[in-house]
Amino acid sequence: MAEAAFHLICGSTGAGKSTYAQTLAHDLGGLHFAIDQWMVTLFWQDSPQPIEFDWTMARIDRCEAMIFETAKQAVSIGVPVILDLGFTKAAHRQKFADLAKQANAPVILHVLDVPVDTRWARVQARNATKGETYAMEVDRSMFDFVETMWELPDPAEMAALNGRFVGA
């Protein structure tokens, strides 16, 4: 088994984060946490229509708090954790890096940087096939909204979080 660490998987919508995270968890003998699975299982059936940003973010925050507590326990017994939480913003990545530091665990940032046209094509295919990584329908407005939030890590962040660019 690999060293117990917090592996932060980041990229924008359709970058291949979930597929990569599942493979990494298998390869490392680690535990994979996917925010989309938590949200769909716990809250989506009760969600307001249309989706409300504040309603969604409050529930994401709750899920992330529970994910972190469980991940901290896993790392404490030597199990690597793979956090597939989007991590579109630098502040979000730093929050989890700080939590990992408090838990005395190393952080490794995995960055999937894929061209927007490729990602949108992947999202359309995932919507159509509803395959293994499908959690919910992502329409163009949702895709474009996330695009406005995506912050590619800069060299300083990559260095601080042991970052690596990975193929998708």
N, CA and C atoms as an extended XYZ file, in Angstrom:
504
Properties=species:S:1:pos:R:3:atomname:S:1:resname:S:1:resid:I:1 pbc="F F F"
N         0.849       -1.181        0.000 N   MET     1
C         0.000        0.000        0.000 CA  MET     1
C         0.893        1.243        0.000 C   MET     1
N         0.443        2.292       -0.667 N   ALA     2
C         1.182        3.548       -0.756 CA  ALA     2
C         1.145        4.292        0.579 C   ALA     2
N         2.015        5.297        0.681 N   GLU     3
C         2.016        6.148        1.871 CA  GLU     3
C         0.637        6.774        2.057 C   GLU     3
N         0.195        6.823        3.303 N   ALA     4
C        -1.078        7.463        3.601 CA  ALA     4
C        -0.926        8.960        3.394 C   ALA     4
N        -1.702        9.499        2.490 N   ALA     5
C        -1.667       10.919        2.158 CA  ALA     5
C        -3.052       11.337        1.699 C   ALA     5
N        -3.271       12.646        1.672 N   PHE     6
C        -4.480       13.214        1.093 CA  PHE     6
C        -4.162       13.550       -0.356 C   PHE     6
N        -4.826       12.873       -1.274 N   HIS     7
C        -4.659       13.120       -2.704 CA  HIS     7
C        -5.834       13.981       -3.161 C   HIS     7
N        -5.552       15.233       -3.510 N   LEU     8
C        -6.582       16.162       -3.975 CA  LEU     8
C        -6.631       16.093       -5.493 C   LEU     8
N        -7.787       15.726       -6.041 N   ILE     9
C        -7.945       15.599       -7.487 CA  ILE     9
C        -8.670       16.845       -7.977 C   ILE     9
N        -8.006       17.611       -8.848 N   CYS    10
C        -8.651       18.851       -9.283 CA  CYS    10
C        -8.678       18.977      -10.801 C   CYS    10
N        -9.701       19.654      -11.254 N   GLY    11
C        -9.907       19.927      -12.668 CA  GLY    11
C       -11.316       20.449      -12.842 C   GLY    11
N       -11.600       20.976      -13.996 N   SER    12
C       -12.936       21.487      -14.245 CA  SER    12
C       -13.859       20.350      -14.701 C   SER    12
N       -15.114       20.659      -14.929 N   THR    13
C       -16.109       19.664      -15.308 CA  THR    13
C       -15.688       18.927      -16.580 C   THR    13
N       -15.749       17.600      -16.516 N   GLY    14
C       -15.428       16.778      -17.675 CA  GLY    14
C       -13.951       16.518      -17.875 C   GLY    14
N       -13.115       16.918      -16.921 N   ALA    15
C       -11.664       16.733      -17.070 CA  ALA    15
C       -11.245       15.278      -16.891 C   ALA    15
N       -12.106       14.469      -16.285 N   GLY    16
C       -11.763       13.077      -16.037 CA  GLY    16
C       -11.397       12.802      -14.594 C   GLY    16
N       -11.798       13.697      -13.693 N   LYS    17
C       -11.434       13.567      -12.279 CA  LYS    17
C       -11.919       12.256      -11.666 C   LYS    17
N       -13.169       11.912      -11.880 N   SER    18
C       -13.718       10.715      -11.235 CA  SER    18
C       -13.068        9.446      -11.765 C   SER    18
N       -12.881        9.372      -13.053 N   THR    19
C       -12.217        8.199      -13.634 CA  THR    19
C       -10.796        8.085      -13.107 C   THR    19
N       -10.077        9.201      -13.102 N   TYR    20
C        -8.708        9.205      -12.594 CA  TYR    20
C        -8.685        8.828      -11.113 C   TYR    20
N        -9.595        9.403      -10.315 N   ALA    21
C        -9.628        9.142       -8.878 CA  ALA    21
C        -9.913        7.671       -8.581 C   ALA    21
N       -10.815        7.065       -9.322 N   GLN    22
C       -11.115        5.647       -9.130 CA  GLN    22
C        -9.890        4.788       -9.427 C   GLN    22
N        -9.199        5.102      -10.503 N   THR    23
C        -7.995        4.351      -10.864 CA  THR    23
C        -6.911        4.537       -9.819 C   THR    23
N        -6.715        5.774       -9.370 N   LEU    24
C        -5.703        6.060       -8.363 CA  LEU    24
C        -6.011        5.321       -7.060 C   LEU    24
N        -7.264        5.325       -6.640 N   ALA    25
C        -7.645        4.622       -5.422 CA  ALA    25
C        -7.321        3.131       -5.545 C   ALA    25
N        -7.620        2.563       -6.675 N   HIS    26
C        -7.316        1.145       -6.900 CA  HIS    26
C        -5.813        0.906       -6.869 C   HIS    26
N        -5.072        1.742       -7.579 N   ASP    27
C        -3.618        1.561       -7.671 CA  ASP    27
C        -2.921        1.719       -6.321 C   ASP    27
N        -3.421        2.638       -5.491 N   LEU    28
C        -2.789        2.908       -4.198 CA  LEU    28
C        -3.365        2.070       -3.055 C   LEU    28
N        -4.440        1.353       -3.325 N   GLY    29
C        -5.126        0.674       -2.232 CA  GLY    29
C        -5.757        1.679       -1.293 C   GLY    29
N        -6.269        2.763       -1.883 N   GLY    30
C        -6.807        3.863       -1.097 CA  GLY    30
C        -8.318        3.922       -1.092 C   GLY    30
N        -8.824        4.892       -0.374 N   LEU    31
C       -10.254        5.118       -0.213 CA  LEU    31
C       -10.652        6.345       -1.032 C   LEU    31
N       -11.613        6.168       -1.923 N   HIS    32
C       -12.063        7.223       -2.838 CA  HIS    32
C       -13.326        7.893       -2.290 C   HIS    32
N       -13.276        9.210       -2.165 N   PHE    33
C       -14.435       10.001       -1.763 CA  PHE    33
C       -14.835       10.896       -2.925 C   PHE    33
N       -16.062       10.740       -3.428 N   ALA    34
C       -16.556       11.539       -4.555 CA  ALA    34
C       -17.748       12.370       -4.092 C   ALA    34
N       -17.602       13.687       -4.155 N   ILE    35
C       -18.659       14.575       -3.676 CA  ILE    35
C       -19.959       14.372       -4.450 C   ILE    35
N       -19.878       14.089       -5.738 N   ASP    36
C       -21.103       13.895       -6.522 CA  ASP    36
C       -21.912       12.713       -5.987 C   ASP    36
N       -21.259       11.627       -5.640 N   GLN    37
C       -21.973       10.467       -5.093 CA  GLN    37
C       -22.646       10.810       -3.770 C   GLN    37
N       -21.932       11.510       -2.912 N   TRP    38
C       -22.512       11.897       -1.619 CA  TRP    38
C       -23.733       12.791       -1.829 C   TRP    38
N       -23.595       13.793       -2.677 N   MET    39
C       -24.693       14.742       -2.887 CA  MET    39
C       -25.905       14.073       -3.516 C   MET    39
N       -25.685       13.255       -4.525 N   VAL    40
C       -26.812       12.590       -5.182 CA  VAL    40
C       -27.512       11.652       -4.202 C   VAL    40
N       -26.737       10.875       -3.472 N   THR    41
C       -27.321        9.903       -2.545 CA  THR    41
C       -28.070       10.579       -1.399 C   THR    41
N       -27.467       11.600       -0.824 N   LEU    42
C       -28.044       12.200        0.384 CA  LEU    42
C       -29.087       13.285        0.125 C   LEU    42
N       -28.927       14.054       -0.964 N   PHE    43
C       -29.739       15.263       -1.069 CA  PHE    43
C       -30.489       15.477       -2.379 C   PHE    43
N       -30.040       14.902       -3.484 N   TRP    44
C       -30.588       15.303       -4.776 CA  TRP    44
C       -32.074       15.065       -4.895 C   TRP    44
N       -32.589       13.982       -4.321 N   GLN    45
C       -34.026       13.708       -4.441 CA  GLN    45
C       -34.865       14.766       -3.741 C   GLN    45
N       -34.267       15.504       -2.813 N   ASP    46
C       -34.983       16.540       -2.077 CA  ASP    46
C       -34.647       17.950       -2.552 C   ASP    46
N       -33.876       18.063       -3.603 N   SER    47
C       -33.382       19.374       -4.023 CA  SER    47
C       -34.487       20.214       -4.651 C   SER    47
N       -34.400       21.519       -4.420 N   PRO    48
C       -35.375       22.422       -5.056 CA  PRO    48
C       -35.127       22.467       -6.561 C   PRO    48
N       -36.170       22.679       -7.315 N   GLN    49
C       -36.039       22.818       -8.760 CA  GLN    49
C       -36.562       24.184       -9.161 C   GLN    49
N       -35.802       24.991       -9.846 N   PRO    50
C       -34.434       24.702      -10.266 CA  PRO    50
C       -33.486       24.694       -9.057 C   PRO    50
N       -32.320       24.111       -9.265 N   ILE    51
C       -31.319       24.009       -8.206 CA  ILE    51
C       -30.955       25.411       -7.719 C   ILE    51
N       -30.855       25.556       -6.404 N   GLU    52
C       -30.476       26.833       -5.799 CA  GLU    52
C       -29.040       26.737       -5.286 C   GLU    52
N       -28.228       27.695       -5.663 N   PHE    53
C       -26.806       27.675       -5.335 CA  PHE    53
C       -26.569       27.598       -3.833 C   PHE    53
N       -27.205       28.460       -3.053 N   ASP    54
C       -26.982       28.475       -1.597 CA  ASP    54
C       -27.412       27.167       -0.950 C   ASP    54
N       -28.533       26.597       -1.396 N   TRP    55
C       -29.020       25.320       -0.881 CA  TRP    55
C       -27.970       24.236       -1.147 C   TRP    55
N       -27.454       24.207       -2.357 N   THR    56
C       -26.467       23.195       -2.754 CA  THR    56
C       -25.176       23.358       -1.971 C   THR    56
N       -24.666       24.573       -1.863 N   MET    57
C       -23.383       24.795       -1.191 CA  MET    57
C       -23.450       24.435        0.293 C   MET    57
N       -24.569       24.689        0.944 N   ALA    58
C       -24.701       24.322        2.359 CA  ALA    58
C       -24.573       22.809        2.532 C   ALA    58
N       -25.138       22.051        1.623 N   ARG    59
C       -25.076       20.600        1.706 CA  ARG    59
C       -23.711       20.060        1.300 C   ARG    59
N       -23.078       20.698        0.345 N   ILE    60
C       -21.713       20.313       -0.012 CA  ILE    60
C       -20.798       20.517        1.191 C   ILE    60
N       -20.953       21.636        1.871 N   ASP    61
C       -20.129       21.901        3.057 CA  ASP    61
C       -20.312       20.808        4.109 C   ASP    61
N       -21.550       20.375        4.339 N   ARG    62
C       -21.812       19.313        5.307 CA  ARG    62
C       -21.168       18.002        4.877 C   ARG    62
N       -21.324       17.665        3.605 N   CYS    63
C       -20.707       16.431        3.091 CA  CYS    63
C       -19.196       16.486        3.234 C   CYS    63
N       -18.600       17.603        2.866 N   GLU    64
C       -17.145       17.718        2.949 CA  GLU    64
C       -16.643       17.591        4.386 C   GLU    64
N       -17.390       18.110        5.337 N   ALA    65
C       -16.982       17.977        6.735 CA  ALA    65
C       -16.968       16.509        7.153 C   ALA    65
N       -17.978       15.755        6.756 N   MET    66
C       -18.029       14.331        7.090 CA  MET    66
C       -16.976       13.549        6.311 C   MET    66
N       -16.782       13.899        5.060 N   ILE    67
C       -15.746       13.239        4.259 CA  ILE    67
C       -14.391       13.447        4.916 C   ILE    67
N       -14.097       14.679        5.326 N   PHE    68
C       -12.795       14.930        5.932 CA  PHE    68
C       -12.617       14.126        7.211 C   PHE    68
N       -13.627       14.084        8.061 N   GLU    69
C       -13.501       13.334        9.319 CA  GLU    69
C       -13.231       11.854        9.052 C   GLU    69
N       -13.909       11.299        8.078 N   THR    70
C       -13.689        9.890        7.733 CA  THR    70
C       -12.321        9.706        7.086 C   THR    70
N       -11.947       10.624        6.210 N   ALA    71
C       -10.635       10.557        5.547 CA  ALA    71
C        -9.507       10.653        6.567 C   ALA    71
N        -9.672       11.510        7.553 N   LYS    72
C        -8.659       11.669        8.608 CA  LYS    72
C        -8.464       10.355        9.356 C   LYS    72
N        -9.548        9.661        9.639 N   GLN    73
C        -9.445        8.362       10.301 CA  GLN    73
C        -8.705        7.361        9.418 C   GLN    73
N        -9.016        7.360        8.131 N   ALA    74
C        -8.359        6.422        7.205 CA  ALA    74
C        -6.860        6.676        7.160 C   ALA    74
N        -6.461        7.935        7.017 N   VAL    75
C        -5.036        8.269        6.956 CA  VAL    75
C        -4.344        7.893        8.267 C   VAL    75
N        -5.036        8.056        9.383 N   SER    76
C        -4.421        7.743       10.678 CA  SER    76
C        -4.102        6.257       10.833 C   SER    76
N        -4.763        5.411       10.054 N   ILE    77
C        -4.461        3.978       10.104 CA  ILE    77
C        -3.689        3.512        8.864 C   ILE    77
N        -3.160        4.497        8.120 N   GLY    78
C        -2.274        4.164        7.017 CA  GLY    78
C        -2.910        3.996        5.652 C   GLY    78
N        -4.150        4.426        5.492 N   VAL    79
C        -4.845        4.277        4.212 CA  VAL    79
C        -4.822        5.598        3.446 C   VAL    79
N        -4.305        5.607        2.209 N   PRO    80
C        -4.353        6.829        1.403 CA  PRO    80
C        -5.809        7.198        1.095 C   PRO    80
N        -6.082        8.494        1.034 N   VAL    81
C        -7.423        8.946        0.663 CA  VAL    81
C        -7.348        9.769       -0.613 C   VAL    81
N        -8.309        9.531       -1.480 N   ILE    82
C        -8.386       10.216       -2.762 CA  ILE    82
C        -9.649       11.066       -2.707 C   ILE    82
N        -9.458       12.367       -2.686 N   LEU    83
C       -10.561       13.311       -2.530 CA  LEU    83
C       -10.952       13.880       -3.887 C   LEU    83
N       -12.079       13.413       -4.389 N   ASP    84
C       -12.638       13.814       -5.677 CA  ASP    84
C       -13.759       14.814       -5.393 C   ASP    84
N       -13.339       16.015       -4.956 N   LEU    85
C       -14.292       17.032       -4.500 CA  LEU    85
C       -14.346       18.230       -5.440 C   LEU    85
N       -13.817       18.085       -6.629 N   GLY    86
C       -13.814       19.184       -7.601 CA  GLY    86
C       -12.573       20.033       -7.495 C   GLY    86
N       -12.420       20.693       -6.370 N   PHE    87
C       -11.270       21.557       -6.118 CA  PHE    87
C       -11.023       22.530       -7.272 C   PHE    87
N       -12.079       23.214       -7.691 N   THR    88
C       -11.943       24.162       -8.797 CA  THR    88
C       -11.259       25.463       -8.386 C   THR    88
N       -11.310       25.792       -7.107 N   LYS    89
C       -10.719       27.050       -6.627 CA  LYS    89
C        -9.522       26.788       -5.714 C   LYS    89
N        -8.547       27.682       -5.808 N   ALA    90
C        -7.336       27.573       -4.996 CA  ALA    90
C        -7.668       27.580       -3.499 C   ALA    90
N        -8.612       28.406       -3.089 N   ALA    91
C        -8.969       28.490       -1.660 CA  ALA    91
C        -9.524       27.159       -1.151 C   ALA    91
N       -10.286       26.468       -1.969 N   HIS    92
C       -10.835       25.174       -1.594 CA  HIS    92
C        -9.714       24.146       -1.442 C   HIS    92
N        -8.769       24.154       -2.358 N   ARG    93
C        -7.623       23.241       -2.271 CA  ARG    93
C        -6.804       23.548       -1.022 C   ARG    93
N        -6.600       24.836       -0.744 N   GLN    94
C        -5.813       25.216        0.423 CA  GLN    94
C        -6.504       24.824        1.719 C   GLN    94
N        -7.825       24.946        1.758 N   LYS    95
C        -8.583       24.536        2.955 CA  LYS    95
C        -8.287       23.070        3.279 C   LYS    95
N        -8.330       22.203        2.287 N   PHE    96
C        -8.084       20.785        2.534 CA  PHE    96
C        -6.610       20.502        2.790 C   PHE    96
N        -5.727       21.273        2.190 N   ALA    97
C        -4.296       21.127        2.496 CA  ALA    97
C        -4.042       21.494        3.957 C   ALA    97
N        -4.690       22.544        4.435 N   ASP    98
C        -4.545       22.948        5.833 CA  ASP    98
C        -5.118       21.892        6.779 C   ASP    98
N        -6.262       21.314        6.424 N   LEU    99
C        -6.851       20.255        7.240 CA  LEU    99
C        -5.930       19.035        7.291 C   LEU    99
N        -5.337       18.703        6.158 N   ALA   100
C        -4.406       17.570        6.109 CA  ALA   100
C        -3.192       17.845        6.986 C   ALA   100
N        -2.706       19.078        6.950 N   LYS   101
C        -1.555       19.441        7.782 CA  LYS   101
C        -1.907       19.271        9.258 C   LYS   101
N        -3.098       19.698        9.654 N   GLN   102
C        -3.542       19.533       11.041 CA  GLN   102
C        -3.606       18.053       11.425 C   GLN   102
N        -3.867       17.198       10.434 N   ALA   103
C        -3.929       15.756       10.675 CA  ALA   103
C        -2.556       15.095       10.507 C   ALA   103
N        -1.527       15.920       10.321 N   ASN   104
C        -0.156       15.424       10.137 CA  ASN   104
C        -0.030       14.463        8.958 C   ASN   104
N        -0.698       14.796        7.875 N   ALA   105
C        -0.664       13.947        6.683 CA  ALA   105
C        -0.183       14.760        5.484 C   ALA   105
N         0.601       14.153        4.621 N   PRO   106
C         1.041       14.857        3.413 CA  PRO   106
C        -0.105       15.046        2.425 C   PRO   106
N         0.078       16.016        1.549 N   VAL   107
C        -0.897       16.323        0.501 CA  VAL   107
C        -0.208       16.176       -0.846 C   VAL   107
N        -0.945       15.605       -1.787 N   ILE   108
C        -0.480       15.536       -3.170 CA  ILE   108
C        -1.625       16.029       -4.040 C   ILE   108
N        -1.362       17.086       -4.800 N   LEU   109
C        -2.355       17.662       -5.700 CA  LEU   109
C        -2.180       17.048       -7.086 C   LEU   109
N        -3.251       16.491       -7.618 N   HIS   110
C        -3.262       15.908       -8.960 CA  HIS   110
C        -4.130       16.820       -9.826 C   HIS   110
N        -3.561       17.382      -10.883 N   VAL   111
C        -4.256       18.367      -11.706 CA  VAL   111
C        -4.528       17.785      -13.086 C   VAL   111
N        -5.800       17.799      -13.468 N   LEU   112
C        -6.205       17.382      -14.806 CA  LEU   112
C        -6.610       18.637      -15.564 C   LEU   112
N        -5.798       19.031      -16.518 N   ASP   113
C        -6.048       20.244      -17.298 CA  ASP   113
C        -6.325       19.821      -18.733 C   ASP   113
N        -7.596       19.858      -19.122 N   VAL   114
C        -8.048       19.347      -20.405 CA  VAL   114
C        -8.767       20.475      -21.143 C   VAL   114
N        -8.559       20.610      -22.453 N   PRO   115
C        -9.223       21.681      -23.209 CA  PRO   115
C       -10.747       21.647      -23.059 C   PRO   115
N       -11.345       22.825      -23.068 N   VAL   116
C       -12.777       22.970      -22.818 CA  VAL   116
C       -13.619       22.181      -23.825 C   VAL   116
N       -13.264       22.181      -25.096 N   ASP   117
C       -14.063       21.457      -26.095 CA  ASP   117
C       -14.060       19.954      -25.817 C   ASP   117
N       -12.927       19.432      -25.420 N   THR   118
C       -12.831       18.014      -25.083 CA  THR   118
C       -13.697       17.705      -23.870 C   THR   118
N       -13.642       18.560      -22.866 N   ARG   119
C       -14.419       18.336      -21.649 CA  ARG   119
C       -15.919       18.390      -21.922 C   ARG   119
N       -16.365       19.367      -22.727 N   TRP   120
C       -17.792       19.465      -23.018 CA  TRP   120
C       -18.257       18.230      -23.789 C   TRP   120
N       -17.445       17.734      -24.719 N   ALA   121
C       -17.798       16.514      -25.451 CA  ALA   121
C       -17.915       15.326      -24.488 C   ALA   121
N       -17.017       15.242      -23.530 N   ARG   122
C       -17.083       14.163      -22.531 CA  ARG   122
C       -18.353       14.257      -21.695 C   ARG   122
N       -18.714       15.473      -21.294 N   VAL   123
C       -19.924       15.660      -20.488 CA  VAL   123
C       -21.153       15.239      -21.287 C   VAL   123
N       -21.208       15.623      -22.544 N   GLN   124
C       -22.350       15.230      -23.381 CA  GLN   124
C       -22.427       13.705      -23.503 C   GLN   124
N       -21.289       13.066      -23.696 N   ALA   125
C       -21.263       11.600      -23.802 CA  ALA   125
C       -21.693       10.962      -22.479 C   ALA   125
N       -21.206       11.503      -21.368 N   ARG   126
C       -21.585       10.967      -20.051 CA  ARG   126
C       -23.081       11.145      -19.806 C   ARG   126
N       -23.631       12.290      -20.193 N   ASN   127
C       -25.071       12.517      -20.047 CA  ASN   127
C       -25.862       11.484      -20.852 C   ASN   127
N       -25.379       11.170      -22.044 N   ALA   128
C       -26.097       10.257      -22.941 CA  ALA   128
C       -26.001        8.805      -22.482 C   ALA   128
N       -24.828        8.383      -22.044 N   THR   129
C       -24.633        6.968      -21.711 CA  THR   129
C       -24.939        6.633      -20.256 C   THR   129
N       -24.861        7.644      -19.383 N   LYS   130
C       -25.090        7.443      -17.943 CA  LYS   130
C       -24.243        6.281      -17.416 C   LYS   130
N       -22.968        6.316      -17.782 N   GLY   131
C       -22.026        5.252      -17.412 CA  GLY   131
C       -21.569        5.322      -15.971 C   GLY   131
N       -20.446        4.677      -15.703 N   GLU   132
C       -19.950        4.477      -14.340 CA  GLU   132
C       -19.717        5.773      -13.571 C   GLU   132
N       -19.271        6.839      -14.230 N   THR   133
C       -18.987        8.079      -13.506 CA  THR   133
C       -20.148        9.076      -13.555 C   THR   133
N       -21.279        8.672      -14.131 N   TYR   134
C       -22.448        9.555      -14.189 CA  TYR   134
C       -23.063        9.688      -12.801 C   TYR   134
N       -23.265       10.926      -12.369 N   ALA   135
C       -23.947       11.165      -11.097 CA  ALA   135
C       -25.225       11.972      -11.315 C   ALA   135
N       -25.163       12.914      -12.238 N   MET   136
C       -26.309       13.766      -12.518 CA  MET   136
C       -26.139       14.383      -13.900 C   MET   136
N       -27.231       14.818      -14.472 N   GLU   137
C       -27.202       15.506      -15.759 CA  GLU   137
C       -26.506       16.853      -15.596 C   GLU   137
N       -25.552       17.120      -16.449 N   VAL   138
C       -24.869       18.414      -16.455 CA  VAL   138
C       -25.215       19.085      -17.785 C   VAL   138
N       -25.984       20.174      -17.704 N   ASP   139
C       -26.332       20.881      -18.933 CA  ASP   139
C       -25.295       21.964      -19.214 C   ASP   139
N       -25.432       22.607      -20.361 N   ARG   140
C       -24.423       23.582      -20.768 CA  ARG   140
C       -24.343       24.759      -19.802 C   ARG   140
N       -25.465       25.193      -19.237 N   SER   141
C       -25.405       26.335      -18.320 CA  SER   141
C       -24.642       25.966      -17.044 C   SER   141
N       -24.826       24.737      -16.544 N   MET   142
C       -24.090       24.296      -15.358 CA  MET   142
C       -22.596       24.184      -15.691 C   MET   142
N       -22.305       23.611      -16.846 N   PHE   143
C       -20.921       23.475      -17.304 CA  PHE   143
C       -20.258       24.852      -17.389 C   PHE   143
N       -20.941       25.791      -18.028 N   ASP   144
C       -20.386       27.141      -18.194 CA  ASP   144
C       -20.225       27.857      -16.856 C   ASP   144
N       -21.152       27.611      -15.915 N   PHE   145
C       -21.042       28.218      -14.593 CA  PHE   145
C       -19.762       27.753      -13.899 C   PHE   145
N       -19.493       26.461      -13.931 N   VAL   146
C       -18.283       25.933      -13.293 CA  VAL   146
C       -17.041       26.499      -13.984 C   VAL   146
N       -17.116       26.709      -15.281 N   GLU   147
C       -15.987       27.290      -16.016 CA  GLU   147
C       -15.588       28.647      -15.449 C   GLU   147
N       -16.566       29.415      -14.985 N   THR   148
C       -16.261       30.741      -14.438 CA  THR   148
C       -15.528       30.633      -13.105 C   THR   148
N       -15.594       29.468      -12.468 N   MET   149
C       -14.967       29.282      -11.168 CA  MET   149
C       -13.598       28.603      -11.261 C   MET   149
N       -13.278       27.927      -12.338 N   TRP   150
C       -12.061       27.121      -12.458 CA  TRP   150
C       -10.805       27.984      -12.371 C   TRP   150
N        -9.928       27.631      -11.422 N   GLU   151
C        -8.644       28.295      -11.237 CA  GLU   151
C        -7.539       27.244      -11.375 C   GLU   151
N        -6.826       27.293      -12.464 N   LEU   152
C        -5.702       26.390      -12.678 CA  LEU   152
C        -4.626       26.716      -11.647 C   LEU   152
N        -4.097       25.710      -10.942 N   PRO   153
C        -3.059       26.002       -9.948 CA  PRO   153
C        -1.841       26.667      -10.587 C   PRO   153
N        -1.292       27.662       -9.894 N   ASP   154
C        -0.092       28.335      -10.388 CA  ASP   154
C         1.142       27.585       -9.873 C   ASP   154
N         2.330       27.944      -10.346 N   PRO   155
C         3.540       27.218       -9.925 CA  PRO   155
C         3.771       27.212       -8.408 C   PRO   155
N         3.440       28.296       -7.721 N   ALA   156
C         3.625       28.333       -6.268 CA  ALA   156
C         2.713       27.317       -5.577 C   ALA   156
N         1.462       27.249       -6.014 N   GLU   157
C         0.532       26.279       -5.429 CA  GLU   157
C         0.976       24.848       -5.749 C   GLU   157
N         1.410       24.626       -6.971 N   MET   158
C         1.884       23.290       -7.347 CA  MET   158
C         3.039       22.868       -6.434 C   MET   158
N         3.967       23.771       -6.182 N   ALA   159
C         5.110       23.453       -5.313 CA  ALA   159
C         4.662       23.204       -3.876 C   ALA   159
N         3.785       24.047       -3.364 N   ALA   160
C         3.344       23.939       -1.975 CA  ALA   160
C         2.549       22.674       -1.701 C   ALA   160
N         1.803       22.192       -2.713 N   LEU   161
C         0.937       21.043       -2.524 CA  LEU   161
C         1.454       19.785       -3.220 C   LEU   161
N         2.754       19.766       -3.507 N   ASN   162
C         3.337       18.600       -4.170 CA  ASN   162
C         2.573       18.242       -5.436 C   ASN   162
N         2.261       19.263       -6.222 N   GLY   163
C         1.395       19.104       -7.380 CA  GLY   163
C         2.044       18.387       -8.538 C   GLY   163
N         1.164       17.720       -9.285 N   ARG   164
C         1.590       17.072      -10.520 CA  ARG   164
C         0.446       17.137      -11.529 C   ARG   164
N         0.814       17.441      -12.757 N   PHE   165
C        -0.165       17.395      -13.837 CA  PHE   165
C        -0.242       15.947      -14.303 C   PHE   165
N        -1.449       15.476      -14.518 N   VAL   166
C        -1.640       14.098      -14.935 CA  VAL   166
C        -2.466       14.046      -16.214 C   VAL   166
N        -2.267       13.016      -16.984 N   GLY   167
C        -3.044       12.839      -18.210 CA  GLY   167
C        -4.468       12.454      -17.868 C   GLY   167
N        -5.347       12.774      -18.765 N   ALA   168
C        -6.760       12.443      -18.529 CA  ALA   168
C        -7.302       11.705      -19.710 C   ALA   168
